[in-house]
Amino acid sequence: MQRARAALACAADDTNAAIARALGVHLDTVRRWRKRFAAEGLAALEDQPRPGRFRRYGPDVHLAIVATITSPAG
């Protein structure tokens, strides 16, 4: 939602500092978003993959674990 608001503010030619202040984010964050908007357009609003370890288990295994843990012992 913040990225969408930033995109609208960028389209209105607001300054990076004004956008950062209005959204409560760091100035460098707005600079990064503005650069992404210029390069990718509306696709920049989507989340990008983040670094880190891949999930060990898929969603089915995760749901089975949660179901087992939260079910009453019987």
NUKOLLO-389097 format. One line per field, with one value per residue (C-alpha): residue in three letters; x negated, y, z. Coordinates in steps of 0.02 Angstrom, whole numbers. Last residue first. Example, Ala and Ser with C-alpha at 12.3 -4.5 7.8 and 13.67 -1.06 7.14 Angstrom:
2
type <- c(SER;ALA)
xx <- c(-684;-615)
yy <- c(-53;-225)
zz <- c(357;390)
This chain:
74
type <- c(GLY;ALA;PRO;SER;THR;ILE;THR;ALA;VAL;ILE;ALA;LEU;HIS;VAL;ASP;PRO;GLY;TYR;ARG;ARG;PHE;ARG;GLY;PRO;ARG;PRO;GLN;ASP;GLU;LEU;ALA;ALA;LEU;GLY;GLU;ALA;ALA;PHE;ARG;LYS;ARG;TRP;ARG;ARG;VAL;THR;ASP;LEU;HIS;VAL;GLY;LEU;ALA;ARG;ALA;ILE;ALA;ALA;ASN;THR;ASP;ASP;ALA;ALA;CYS;ALA;LEU;ALA;ALA;ARG;ALA;ARG;GLN;MET)
xx <- c(352;244;339;281;170;3;63;154;2;-111;8;22;-167;-181;-55;-138;-306;-448;-628;-590;-733;-864;-873;-867;-703;-600;-520;-353;-241;-222;-370;-264;-172;-319;-478;-626;-552;-450;-606;-706;-562;-552;-740;-734;-581;-673;-826;-718;-666;-482;-341;-230;-209;-389;-460;-349;-401;-586;-572;-494;-317;-304;-120;-176;-298;-156;-52;-198;-230;-48;-63;-225;-142;0)
yy <- c(-1888;-1738;-1589;-1528;-1374;-1460;-1589;-1461;-1346;-1488;-1542;-1362;-1346;-1512;-1454;-1282;-1356;-1401;-1342;-1167;-1088;-997;-811;-670;-589;-613;-451;-389;-314;-125;-118;-208;-43;32;-72;47;214;132;41;203;288;144;151;340;321;194;306;445;331;294;383;393;583;615;497;574;750;703;616;772;771;765;709;547;523;548;417;295;329;290;128;85;119;0)
zz <- c(1122;1124;1057;886;880;862;737;630;631;577;439;378;367;276;146;130;79;196;197;143;48;150;132;8;-32;-189;-248;-185;-319;-336;-456;-586;-605;-700;-699;-723;-668;-531;-467;-458;-366;-243;-206;-181;-69;38;46;120;263;287;379;226;226;278;147;12;59;59;-109;-182;-248;-437;-438;-521;-378;-254;-344;-343;-158;-119;-216;-126;41;0)
